């Protein structure tokens, strides 16, 4: 698995589906289809998408110590 980061190429709206697809080793099209199908179910899918859009951007701007090379205790 690769690090969760929004790509600059190959994204449609915010790059969240492309980032999740890269993270889990699937195609971006598959992840987009899964997201669209999940929107047919009741739930906060759009809010989750917006939250991931913001959180992934913040994670890139302010990387954690683990990303910088520090070891985790757990």
Secondary structure, DSSP 4 states (H G I P E B T S, - for coil): -------SSS-SSSSHHHHHHHHHT--HHHHHHHHHHHTTSSS-HHHHHHHHHHHHHHHHHS--HHHHTPPP--
